[in-house]
Amino acid sequence: MTRIHNLELRKKREQRISDYKSSGQSQVKCCEDNGISYQQFGYWKKKIKDQSTEKINNSWVPVIIEEPRTSPTRDISSSLL
């Protein structure tokens, strides 16, 4: 399969999962109505979820390092006299 074909299949599967979530049907009923194997549908959901999580976990996060703030010091030696 070509990469474009794989992307098209993924989009189609994501759309079916989205339709299922908004339908209010049980997963079994949705699969029956659309002629999809319940096990295959579960596999798609897991695979898409794992790929989404992978994208999140592999992203860079900017880190800003600031100089430590110092509080003004008081000269104690002159006040002791």
N, C-alpha and C positions, 0 to 999 in steps of 0.2 A: 504494500500500500504506500501511496505517496504521502508526504507530509500534509499536503492540502486536503487530501481525502480524510486523513486522520482528524484534522481540525474540524472538518465538516461533520464527521461522526460525533465528535465531542460536543459540538454546538447543538446538534440534534438531541443528544442524550441529556445535556444540560436543560434544554427546553422541555423535554419530557418530564424531568425531575421537577422543574419549576411549575409545570402544569399540574403535576400530581400534588404538590404542596398547596397550590391555590384552589384545588378542586374540592377539598374537604372529604374526599374519598379515602378509604383505607388503601394501603399499598397493594394488597391482594386484589381488591376490586378494580383499582386503576390498571393493574397489569392485565387482568382478565379483559377489561374493556378495550385495551390497546393491543392485545395479542402478544404481550411480552412475558417472558418467563420471570417469575417472582425472584428466583435466584440471580438471574442475569441483571435484573433491575437493581437488586441489592449490591451486586458487584459494581455496577456503574456508579451508584451513589457513593460507595466507599472509595472508589478510584478517583472520582472527581473531588471528593472531600480531601483525600490525601494529597492530590496535586495542588489544591488551593492552600493547604497547610504548608506544603513544601515551599511555595512561593513566599509565604509570609515569613517562614523561618530562615530563609536564605537571603533576606534583604538586609542591607546595611543601615545602621542607625547612626546619625551624626552625634558626636560627643563633643561638648564644649567644656574646655577646661579653663577655669577662672583662677586667677591668682588669689591666694588666701587673703582674706581681709584681716588686717591687724587693728586692734583697738589702740587708741592713743595711750602712751605710757605716761605715768606721772613720776616725777623725780622725787623720790621719798627722802633722799639724803638731806635736802634743804629744809624739809618740814620737820625734821627731828631736832634741829638746833634750837 
